[in-house]
């Protein structure tokens, strides 16, 4: 058995080598993505693992089938770059890693929330200018807040547990209400969560029903003192509507680990270069906005889990077994 892992970063190499040695299976690594011009190089492999932000084009799927590939595994929770119908039509099983480390993303949501409510971004901006005044920047204590979770699945549920442990009141909206959360989470409609919460944390999958889930109407429901924290996917939030709400002080601030169009700027060194997004430019100009380059997953445990789970799934499928992480 021989597996190719694509879009590999330096920090993943040790985890890949460890898995390969434990399982006695050859894993080659490359830094390029899965696109039509690369499919001809896949014929010597039995399975593939991807991690990319750009779409897998339509012509790739029949080419993979012709090359004898039977699956596409993405070592990410999101799988919107893959056309599931095209994969199905070409006999390709698709798997993802839905819970590589829920705490990694949940803890970033906490860190972002703490920076927002303590006004640390603003203090940093002032200190950089040698302005050490604190007038007008009184903070809130976290146990005095109501935290709203939209999308209380594995990651959102973990976020809820962390905030509950710190004494915050937690309210949530999800299509599935989990019994194990009901002892400390109050479920309600999305509109009620938006109206009642001091901090809104987004933890939903990206699918047609969640694109622009938070738009002008939803932002208008939030308190003018409330904050929005997005740790899931950029298109879940209507960025223009968010910028408008921030500029008009309809909400107090936002922390964004993901942004629409991020494949054009996140994880790139753009020092001394013109930024390719006007939305990014405007958000960076706001002192009450925190931007991080989609690093919620980027912890030691999460990276190891993403590698291990994805490669385990490839082996299971190639051995004719069913993976619990199949999305097609």
Beta strands, then each sheet from edge to edge (+ up, - down):
strand 1: 2-5
strand 2: 26-29
strand 3: 47-50
strand 4: 71-74
strand 5: 93-95
strand 6: 146-150
strand 7: 169-173
strand 8: 185-187
strand 9: 199-202
strand 10: 227-230
strand 11: 253-256
strand 12: 289-291
sheet 1: 2+ 1+ 3+ 4+ 5+
sheet 2: 8+ 7+ 6+ 9+ 10+ 11+ 12+
end
